[in-house]
Amino acid sequence: MPTSVVIRGYNKYEPIDFFNEDKVYEVVENSIYSLNIKINGNDKLYFEGLDQLEFEDEDIFEVDENKNQYIKKNCDIDLYDQSNTENSYVPGYYKISLLHDDKQYLRWIHVSPKFIDEDNYSEMVNDIERKMVGLSQSVNRGKHGVKITNTVDYDNRKIDILIKNYYDFQVAVYRILKVPRNRISSEYRWSNKNDVAMDYVSTIKMASNPQKNKRYLKRHVIDFNTSDNVTLKNSLIRIREIIISIFDSIGTSIHLQHSKILYDYLALIDNLIENSWLTEVKENRNTERKAGSAFSNFSYNFIFELNDKLDSVKNIKNKKHEGFSYFRKSSQNLYEIWGYFKVIDTLINMGFSYNKGFIDDVYKRIDTGEVIKNGLTSGTNVLLSKTENNLSIKVKVIYDDEITNVRNSSYIWTDARHRKPDIRMDFFDKDDVFIGTIVVDTKYRRRETFTKDERKGGSRDQLSSYALMIMSNDLYKSSKFNQSKVKYLTNFGSNNCVVLLGVMYPGDKVGYETGLDEIKKYVSGKRIMERPGTDGRNITKFLEQGINEIINRYNDVVLK
């Protein structure tokens, strides 16, 4: 009996058929799925992504002569680790291959996003990358702070493009594999079969030139040798050549994780080119691309444009550094980072200007050779400022910072068990006097879970802590404020400094929930539905409401 692999999950028991049915096996992220594996004899089972995870029993693995890791004995592989979501498979396509009797059998497992669709997921990653590119352009430096040659700079730019487009490239390849473009043509042939009705041309031909026991029949033929597929094959071959040239040029200096992704590109391209239908397509490097039906097809057009981007690389400095990496982060973590940048972008669109922030710290870490897998570290902050109605205000936008529980050791503190909101906005006037806080916590989950008790998987206690128990003894601490009004405004010395709490969540995969609604049940705050691809109207309304309240309170207590 050959090796068996079974996908197990809630209401799911699906053996992977390596020998007959060619299909992509589907699972959903953040859901309890596992692979039940039973190895037979000398079979070797390879599963992409295992080297990125941690396992208690490393003895289940062995390394082959090509230094590729494979599973050598019976085991269960969890695709989702409830105790550590970062030790889980994130959305993407993963190759699983079986070496049996010296023959390789290949299948794919697709992990799809749970709360957003694949286009939104891809846009979320790209939004984060674009934001890092934009911020890093303000730092005038080359790679690792040293002068680099044009050739190396070209290659690093190409690596940036390939890394950024990796997820979309996987999606495009698998869609093309399943639904290639083709045309149906007709041709007449002599046949000894009688399975097609004769038409007028058949009758005339057979009457004028009869052949014994044969009929002249019209048949429909699927033709893959279209101009779209010729251009596709040209583009894939060109992308492959570019990747090979990168390895030839700077192969030893490419970061290991990025090198792995480039090798994945080569494997995907080889798999597509060697697929049965694409072998029928003639290679013609002189074919001109024509604006046709393929340009309305995402998958084809994506590969055409990727080829163009790589071919048009100039020596553009200060682009995203290869030290940034998001490919192994959970969707929850990516959504937090995306939400942080969404808040910054919205504030800038509202007229705030960028003063200073985390760029120098990020590049110091990169210069040491560190790959920033988080993208952002806890405590990352950006300072923005704005003058409105003759009032100059500053806001420090802080990511995932743990608030101290030591009273009066900082301008802000809390006695609560929950003290690490995803996004905190601390506001100051022109004299750096603290005047209030707005908190946004991101939840990559369904909205109905927000107000459930923690024992039922909810966030009620956490959100209540953020709304009611973040304190400050420095609020309006200046002689320019009417202290009797300050006392009344702060509920007679309760010192709660949070003006508004919001919960950002992605909503349904389709549709857009307009406006803001109250969380209400047990929690004072607003729900903010935002996901990649939306226009930001909800976070804009939320911030406008919160900032207007901060300004109105300021004007109420300042001495005239």
N, C-alpha and C positions, 0 to 999 in steps of 0.2 A: 504494500500500500504506500503510495507516495506521500510526501509531506502534506499536511493539511493546515490551513489557516482559516479561522472562523472569526468574523466580526461579531462581537456580542455587545448588546446594549439594551436599553429599555425597549421592549417590543421588537427587538431585532436579533436575529440569528441568521447570519448570511455567510456561508462558506465561499471563499475565493476560488474561482475556477481558473486555474492556470493553463489548462490544456484545451479547453473548448471555447466557451463564450468569452469574447473579447469585450470587456466593459470597464467603465470607471465606477468604483465602489464609493458610495456616498455616506459620509457621517457629518455631524454638526459639531462645531466647536463648543467648549464649555458644557459638554454633555458626557455622561458616563458611557464610554465605549472602550472596549479592550480587544486585543487580538489574542485568541487562544491558538497557540502554535504547537504543533507536534511534528518534530523533525524525524524523517525516515532515513536510516542508513547514512550514506555520505552526502546527502543533499545539503546545499547551502542556501540559506534564505537571507536576502539583503532587503533592508527597509530604510529608505531615505529618512534622515532626520534623527536617527537614534543617537548619533554622536553629539547632538546638542542637548540631550537629556541626561539626568542623573539616575542611576539604578543602584539599589542596595546590593543586588547580586550581579557583579560584573562577569562572573564565570559563564554566563550564558552566551558570551560573545567570543569570537575568535577573529583574527585578522588574516586575510589571504595573502598570496604572494605579491599582489598589487597594492597592499596596505589598505584594502577596503574591509570594513567591519561587516561580519555576518553573524547570524544567530545559529548556534551550533547544537542547542539542545532544547527540549520542551520547556515552554514558559508561557506566561501571560504578560502582554505588553499593554499597559494602560495608555490610552490616547489622551486622557484628561486626568490630571492629578488634583483632587479637590483640596488637598492640604497645601499645595503650592501651584497656583495656576500658571506660573512661569515655567514649570516643568511639564508642559503639555504641548500638544500639537496645535499650532496656530493655523488660520486659514491658508490654504494652498493645495497644490497637487503633489503627492508624494509617491515616488516610484517604489514598488515592491516587486522583487524579482526572485525567481527560484531557479537554482542551478541543479538540474536533475539529469543524471546519465549524460553529463558533459554538454547538456543543451540548456540554454537560457530561456526562461518563460517570464514575460513581463506583463504586469498589470499596474493599475494606478488607484490610489485612494485619495479622494477629494474631501478635504475638510472645509466646509462652507461656513461663512459667518452666521452667527445666531440671530442677532438683532438688527443687522443692516444687510443690504444685498451686496453682491460682489463689487459692483461699480462703486458703491459708497465706500466699501472697505479700501479699494484701490485708491480712491480719491483721498481718503483719510491719510494713508501713508504718503501719498504724493504731496498733500497739503503740508505735512510736517517737514518733508524734504525741502519743499519750496521755501518754507519759512526759514529753515536753517541756511539755505543758499542766500536768501535776502539778508539775513543778519550777518553772515560771514563775509559778505561783500564790503561791510564797513571796516573790516580789518585788512590792512594792506600788507599782505604777506604771501609767500609761496608755500609750497608743501613743507610742513615741519619747520617753517620759519627760515628756510635756506633758499638760495637761488637755484633754480632748476632749469634744465634745458628745455627748449621748445618741444622736442620729441617726447620727453618724459611727461611734460605738461599735457600734450595732446593725449597721451595714453591714459593719464589720470582722469582727464575730462571724459574720455570714452568709457572708462570704468564707472564713473559717476552716472553716466547715462544708462549703462547696462544694469547697474544696481537698482537705480530708481524705477526702471521699467520691468524688473524681473517678474513681479507677480502678474502684470498684464500680459507679459510674453507667454507665461505658462497657460493662461486662460486662452489666449489666441491660438496657441499650438493645438490644444485639445479640441477646441471648436472646429478647427480646420480638419483635424484628423477624423472627426465624426461627420462633418457636413462640408466636404470639399465642393468647390464650384466646378460645374461641368456643363456640357451641352449634349443634347440628344440629337444625333444625326441618323440619317437613313441610308441604307445601302442594300443593293440587290446581290444575292449570291445563289449559286446552284446548291441545292441541298437534297439529300435523300429522305429528309424528314417531311412530314405533312402536318406540321403544327401551326402553320400560319396560312390564312386565307389568301388566295391569289387576287391580284388586282389587274387593271387593264394592261400595265407594263409587263407583268408576268405572263399574261396570256399571249401578247404579241411576240415576246421573246421566245417563248416555248414553241410557238407555231412556226417561227422563222428558223429556229435553230434547236430542235428538240434533242434532249439527251436522255438516254435510257435510265429509267427509274429515278430520275431527278426532276426537281421542280425549281423554277427560277422565282425566288421569294424575296419579298421586302422585309428587312429586319431593322429594328431600332437599336442603335449602339450608343453606349455611354462613352463620351469622349472627354478625357481629362486634359488633353493637350490644348488648352485654351490659352489665350494671351494672358489672362489673369494668373494662371498657374505657372506659365513660363516666367512671368515677372516675380511671382512668389518664390520660385526656385532660385532665380537669380539673386533675390534679396537675401534669402537664407544662406546661400553660398558666400555672398559678400560679407554678411555678419560673421559667419564662421571664419573667414579669412582675417577679419579685423581682430577677432579674439585671439586667433593663433599668433598674429603679429604682436599683440600686446604681451603674450607669454614670452615670445622670442625676445622682446625688447626689455621688459622689466619684470619678468616672471618671478625672480627671487625676492623682489621687494614688495610684491602684492600681499596684502594681509590675508591670512589663512582662510578666514570666513569668506572674503570676497573672491579669493581664488576658487573656492568650492562652488560659488554661484556661477562663475565663468565656466567652470567645467560642466555644471548643470546645463548651461546654455548649449554647449557643444553636444551634450547627450540628447537634448531635446531636438536640436536641429538634425542630428544624424538620424534620430528615430523618425522624424517627419520625412526627410529626404529618402530614406530607405523604405518607407511605407509603400505598399504594393501599387497604389494608384499614382503616387508621385514619380515612381520610376518610369512611368509611361511618358512623363512630360520631358520634352527635349530641352536641353540647356542651350540657351542662346543669349550670350552676354550683350549682344548688340540690339536686343529688342527694346524698343521705346515703350515706356509706360503710357498707356492710354487712359483717359478719364472714362471709365466705364462702370459696369455694375459692381465691380469689386470695391469701388470707393465708397459705396453705401454699406459695405460689409465691414464691421468693426475689426474682425480678426485679420483679414487681408490688409486693410488699410493701416492697421497698427504696425504690422511688420514692414510694410512699405515705408512708413514714416520713421520707424526706428532705424532702418537702413539709411535713410536720408540724414537723420540727426548725426549718426556716427560718421558718415562721409563728409559732413559739413563742419566738423569740429575745427574750431580755430583755437589759437593760443589765448583763450580767455582766462584771465587769472581770477583768483579769489572766489572760485565756485565752491560748492559744498565739499568739505573735506572728507576723505575716505574714512576718517575716524568715527563718523556717525553711522550707526547701524540700528535698524528697527525690525529686522526680519524675524527675530526670535522673541519679540514682545507679544504678550497677550493682547487681545482686542480691548480689554478693559484698560490696560496700561496705555495703549495707543490712544484710546478715546480720552483719557485724562490729559495726555500731552496735547492732543488736538484741541480739546476744550480750552486749555490754557492759552494756546495761540489764538483761538477764536476770540477769547475775551480781549487779548491785546489788540488784535486787528480791529475789533469793534470799537474799542476806546479810541484808537487812532482815527477811525472813520468818523468818530464823534468830535474830532478836533484836538485830541490830545497829541502831544509830540513826544518823541523818544528822547530821553536824556542819557541814561546809561543802564547797563545791565550785566548780563552773565557772559558776554562774548569772550572777554579776556580769560575768565576762569576756564571756560570750555577749551580754549586753544592751549592754555597751559597744560591741561590734562592730555590733550592730543599730542603735544610736543614730547611728552614722556612716552609716547607709543601706545597709550591707552585707547582702546576702542570704546566709545561711549554707548554701551548697549541700551542704556536707559534713554539716551537722547538728552534727558534732563535729570539733574540730581535734586534731591530734596533741598528746599531752601532757595532754589533758583529764583531770581527776582529781576524785574525790569521796572525802572522808574520813568513815569510819564508825567507831563505837566500840561496845564491848560489855564487860560485866563477867560473867565466868563462873567459878564455883568460886573466888571471891575474887581472880581474876586479871583485871585491866583490860587489854584489848588494843585497839589501833587498827589499822585497815587502810586504806591509801590505794589505791583502785581506779583504775588508770591506763590510759588508752586510747591505743594506737598510739604509744607513746613510744620514741624512739631512745635506747638505753642508750649511755653514753659508752664509748669505747675507750681512754681515758686512765686508767691505773691510779691509784687513790686520789684521783681528782679529785672523786669522789662516793661516797656510801655503797654504790653498786652500779656495777659495770663489767663489761666483757667484752672478750676478745681475738678473739672470733668474728666472722666476716663477717656473719652474721645476728644482728642486735641490735635488732629492732623487733617484739616480740611484740604481738599485737592487744590482749590484756588482761593486765595484770600487777597482782598484789595484794601490796603490801609491808606486812608486819606489824611493829608496834612495841608495846612495853609502855607502861605509864602514864608512864614517864620518857623516852619517845621513843627508847629503845634498840631498834635494829633486830634482829628475831628470826626473820626468814625471809620467803621469797617463794613464792607460788603463781602459776603461769603458765597461761593458757588461750589457745590460738590457734584462731581460727575457720577452717574450711575449707568453702567452699561447693562441695563436690565429693563424689565417691564415696569411701567409706572405704578401699577397696583401694588408693587412690593414695598414702596417707599415707607408707608405708614404702618407696616406690619411690625409686630414685636420681633426683636432679634432672634428669639428662640424659634421663630417661624421663618427665618431667612430675611427679615425686614431690616429697616434702618431707622426706626422711630427714635430710639434712644440717641443714636448718633446725631441725627438732624436736630433733635431738641437741644442737645448740648451745644451745637453750633449756633443755634438761634438765641439761646437764653443764657449761656454760661461762659461766654468769652468776655472777659472783664478788662477794665483799664482804670487805673487811678490817675492817668495823665490826660484823660479826655477833657478838652477845653482848659487845660492847665496853663492859664495866662491871665495877667491882670487886665487884658483887653476885653474879657468876657464878664458879663453880669453873673456872678456866682449864685445868686438866688434863683435866677432863671435856669442856670446850668443844673442846679440841684433838682428843680422841678422837672426839667427835660430828661434827666437821667433817673427818673422814678425815685427821687429822694435818696440818691446815693447808692443805688444798686450796682452802678458802674458797668452795666452791660453796654458794650460799645458796638454791637452788631445792628446796623440800621436795616439790613435786608438780607435774607437767606434765599438762595435759589438752588434748585436741583436740576442739573442738565442731564437729559437722557435722549436716546436716539429715536424714540417713538416707533411707530410701525414701519415696516419695510416700504410701504407705499403710503402716499398721502402726506399732508402737512397740517399739523395742528396749529392754527393761528391763535395769536393772543397768548396771555398768561393766565393761568388759573391757580387758585390757592391750593396749597397742600391740605390745609384745614385740619383734618383729623389728627389731633394730638400735636400737630407741628405747625408753627407759624412760618410760612414761607411761600415761595412760588415754584411751580413746575416750569421748566424751560425746555421745550422740545427743539433740539438742534442736532443735525447730523450732517456729514459731508454732502455737499450738493444743494443744501438749502441756502436761502438768501440772508439768513441771520436776523430776520425781523424780530424773533422772540427774544434773543439775547440783547438786541438793541433796546427794545422796550423795557426789559428788565433793568438794564444799566441806567437808562434815562430816568426811570422811576427812582432807583436807589440814589443816584447822584443828585437829583433834584431834592430829595429828602435831606441829604447831607447839607446841601447849600441852604435850604430853607431853615434847617435847624441852626446852622451857623449864623445866619442873618438874624434869627430870633434872639440869640444869646450874646452877640457881639455888642459892645457898648457903642452907641451912636455918637 
